[in-house]
Amino acid sequence: LQENFDTDVAVIEAYNSLACDIPFDLFVNICSIYKTNTFHNGICLEMARFNHSCWANAECVWNDETKTRDLVALQDIAKGDEICHSYLQKLLLYQDRQKTLMEKWNFQCFCRLCFLEEDEMQRADLIRLEANLFDKTLQTQNSVCNSSVTQLAAVVKGIRVFNIIKLLDGSFDEAAKRIWLLNKTDRINLHDIAAKGNEYSELLFGRGHKTTQL
């Protein structure tokens, strides 16, 4: 609510300071369109046309090599099927997803994930790992031993592939630092993490991308 209030105040101040020769309602409409369709580095006119799904069949990602925002298919998409990507940057439980979507984009989602009756305990575990990643406090000792990252990423629906790659990368780096302490099973898990990271990176960026080749 505070964010919406601050935005409303900013719109009024901008309208008054610009001395616009258009009606205030039209100005507000333009600002609303901009707010709901912009990305962190500007508006992508074509990308902004795609709708949201919590369980997306495509993912929007910034390509550092080409300096473009790309939309990548995550699965085979049949002719006539709608291409959707997730507007959410982090994995969330159902109620939190709906709350965020309503507050930021003013709609309720009815995608296949939101109709799926599932035990969200596994989702909560992955949310914790993902939150630690974003907070730069990822503790991966148990993640490697239990293969929790690879297992959860395979089961939990709706997590961004880019975030999976970062989780796998963090798990691999931390485990590699103490590889001499790992037993045979943990070394196999480490190999699986590297292989899975390569698989997801190739899906999102392509085989020749620097991230995949790492």
C-alpha positions as CSV (number, residue, x, y, z in Angstrom):
1,L,0.0,0.0,0.0
2,Q,2.8,2.4,0.8
3,E,4.4,1.7,-2.5
4,N,1.2,2.5,-4.3
5,F,0.8,5.7,-2.3
6,D,4.3,6.8,-3.1
7,T,3.6,6.1,-6.8
8,D,0.4,8.1,-6.8
9,V,2.2,11.1,-5.1
10,A,5.0,10.8,-7.7
11,V,2.5,10.8,-10.6
12,I,0.8,14.0,-9.2
13,E,4.1,15.7,-8.7
14,A,5.3,14.8,-12.2
15,Y,2.1,16.0,-13.8
16,N,2.3,19.3,-12.0
17,S,6.0,19.8,-12.7
18,L,5.7,19.0,-16.4
19,A,2.8,21.3,-17.1
20,C,1.3,18.7,-19.3
21,D,-1.3,19.7,-21.9
22,I,-3.1,16.4,-21.7
23,P,-5.9,15.5,-19.2
24,F,-4.7,14.2,-15.9
25,D,-6.6,10.9,-16.3
26,L,-4.7,10.2,-19.6
27,F,-1.4,11.0,-17.9
28,V,-2.2,8.6,-15.0
29,N,-3.1,5.9,-17.6
30,I,0.2,6.4,-19.4
31,C,2.1,6.2,-16.1
32,S,0.2,3.0,-15.2
33,I,1.0,1.4,-18.5
34,Y,4.7,2.2,-18.0
35,K,4.7,0.9,-14.5
36,T,3.1,-2.4,-15.3
37,N,5.1,-3.1,-18.4
38,T,8.6,-1.8,-17.7
39,F,11.7,-3.9,-16.8
40,H,14.4,-2.8,-14.5
41,N,16.4,-1.4,-17.5
42,G,13.6,0.1,-19.5
43,I,10.6,-0.9,-21.6
44,C,10.9,-3.8,-24.1
45,L,8.0,-3.1,-26.4
46,E,7.6,-6.7,-27.7
47,M,8.6,-8.5,-24.5
48,A,6.0,-6.4,-22.5
49,R,3.2,-8.0,-24.6
50,F,3.7,-11.5,-23.0
51,N,1.4,-12.6,-20.2
52,H,2.3,-14.1,-16.9
53,S,2.1,-17.7,-15.6
54,C,3.5,-18.9,-12.3
55,W,4.4,-22.1,-14.1
56,A,5.7,-20.6,-17.3
57,N,6.6,-22.3,-20.6
58,A,9.2,-19.6,-21.4
59,E,11.6,-17.4,-19.4
60,C,12.7,-13.8,-19.9
61,V,16.4,-13.3,-19.4
62,W,19.0,-10.6,-20.0
63,N,21.7,-11.7,-22.3
64,D,25.0,-10.0,-21.4
65,E,26.7,-11.1,-24.6
66,T,24.1,-9.6,-27.0
67,K,22.8,-6.9,-24.6
68,T,19.3,-8.0,-25.4
69,R,16.4,-9.2,-23.3
70,D,15.6,-12.7,-24.7
71,L,12.5,-14.9,-24.3
72,V,13.6,-18.6,-24.2
73,A,11.2,-21.5,-24.5
74,L,11.6,-23.9,-21.6
75,Q,9.6,-26.7,-23.3
76,D,8.1,-27.6,-26.6
77,I,5.2,-25.2,-27.2
78,A,2.4,-26.4,-29.5
79,K,1.1,-24.2,-32.2
80,G,-1.7,-22.0,-30.8
81,D,-0.6,-22.3,-27.2
82,E,0.0,-19.1,-25.4
83,I,3.7,-18.2,-24.6
84,C,3.9,-17.0,-21.0
85,H,6.8,-16.1,-18.7
86,S,6.8,-15.5,-14.9
87,Y,6.7,-11.8,-13.8
88,L,8.0,-13.0,-10.4
89,Q,11.8,-13.0,-9.8
90,K,11.6,-15.3,-6.8
91,L,9.8,-18.5,-5.9
92,L,6.8,-17.9,-3.7
93,L,4.0,-19.8,-2.0
94,Y,0.5,-19.5,-3.5
95,Q,-0.8,-16.8,-1.2
96,D,2.4,-14.7,-1.6
97,R,2.3,-15.0,-5.3
98,Q,-1.3,-13.8,-5.5
99,K,-0.5,-10.9,-3.1
100,T,2.5,-9.8,-5.1
101,L,0.8,-10.0,-8.5
102,M,-2.2,-8.0,-7.2
103,E,-0.1,-5.3,-5.6
104,K,2.3,-4.9,-8.5
105,W,0.2,-5.7,-11.6
106,N,-3.3,-5.6,-10.3
107,F,-4.4,-9.1,-11.4
108,Q,-5.1,-12.5,-9.9
109,C,-3.4,-15.5,-11.5
110,F,-5.3,-18.6,-12.5
111,C,-2.5,-20.6,-14.2
112,R,-2.1,-24.3,-13.9
113,L,0.2,-24.0,-10.9
114,C,-2.3,-21.9,-9.0
115,F,-4.9,-24.6,-9.6
116,L,-2.6,-27.4,-8.5
117,E,-3.3,-28.7,-5.1
118,E,0.1,-29.7,-3.8
119,D,2.0,-29.9,-0.6
120,E,4.1,-26.7,-0.5
121,M,6.6,-28.0,2.1
122,Q,9.1,-28.8,-0.7
123,R,8.5,-25.4,-2.2
124,A,9.2,-23.8,1.2
125,D,12.5,-25.6,1.4
126,L,13.6,-24.3,-2.0
127,I,12.3,-20.8,-1.2
128,R,14.6,-20.8,1.8
129,L,17.6,-21.8,-0.4
130,E,16.6,-19.2,-3.0
131,A,16.2,-16.5,-0.3
132,N,19.6,-17.3,1.1
133,L,21.0,-16.9,-2.4
134,F,19.5,-13.5,-3.0
135,D,20.7,-12.5,0.5
136,K,24.2,-13.7,-0.4
137,T,24.2,-16.0,2.6
138,L,23.9,-19.4,0.8
139,Q,24.9,-22.2,3.2
140,T,25.4,-25.2,1.0
141,Q,27.1,-27.8,3.1
142,N,23.9,-29.8,3.6
143,S,22.7,-28.9,0.2
144,V,25.5,-30.9,-1.5
145,C,25.3,-33.8,0.9
146,N,21.6,-34.2,0.4
147,S,21.5,-33.1,-3.2
148,S,18.6,-30.9,-2.1
149,V,19.2,-28.3,-4.8
150,T,19.1,-30.8,-7.7
151,Q,16.2,-32.8,-6.2
152,L,14.1,-29.8,-5.4
153,A,14.7,-28.1,-8.7
154,A,13.4,-31.3,-10.5
155,V,10.3,-31.5,-8.4
156,V,9.2,-27.9,-7.6
157,K,7.4,-26.1,-10.4
158,G,7.6,-22.4,-11.1
159,I,11.2,-21.7,-10.1
160,R,13.1,-19.6,-12.6
161,V,15.7,-21.5,-14.5
162,F,18.1,-18.6,-14.1
163,N,17.8,-18.9,-10.3
164,I,18.3,-22.7,-10.5
165,I,21.6,-22.1,-12.3
166,K,22.7,-19.6,-9.6
167,L,21.7,-22.1,-6.9
168,L,23.6,-24.9,-8.5
169,D,26.6,-22.7,-9.2
170,G,26.6,-21.6,-5.5
171,S,26.4,-25.2,-4.3
172,F,29.2,-26.3,-6.7
173,D,31.5,-23.5,-5.7
174,E,31.1,-24.1,-2.0
175,A,31.5,-27.8,-2.2
176,A,34.6,-27.5,-4.5
177,K,36.3,-25.5,-1.8
178,R,36.3,-28.5,0.5
179,I,36.4,-31.3,-2.0
180,W,39.1,-33.1,0.0
181,L,36.6,-33.5,2.8
182,L,33.9,-35.1,0.6
183,N,33.2,-38.8,0.6
184,K,32.5,-40.7,-2.6
185,T,28.7,-40.1,-2.4
186,D,29.2,-36.4,-2.0
187,R,31.7,-36.3,-4.9
188,I,29.1,-38.0,-7.1
189,N,26.5,-35.4,-5.9
190,L,29.0,-32.7,-6.9
191,H,29.3,-34.1,-10.4
192,D,25.5,-34.3,-10.7
193,I,25.3,-30.6,-9.6
194,A,27.8,-29.6,-12.3
195,A,26.0,-31.7,-15.0
196,K,22.6,-30.3,-14.0
197,G,23.9,-26.7,-14.0
198,N,25.3,-27.3,-17.5
199,E,21.9,-28.7,-18.7
200,Y,19.9,-25.7,-17.4
201,S,22.4,-23.2,-18.7
202,E,22.3,-24.8,-22.2
203,L,18.5,-24.6,-22.1
204,L,18.5,-20.9,-21.1
205,F,21.6,-19.5,-22.9
206,G,22.6,-22.1,-25.5
207,R,25.6,-24.4,-25.7
208,G,28.1,-21.7,-26.9
209,H,27.3,-19.2,-24.1
210,K,30.1,-18.5,-21.7
211,T,27.9,-19.4,-18.7
212,T,27.4,-22.9,-20.2
213,Q,31.0,-23.4,-21.1
214,L,32.0,-22.7,-17.5
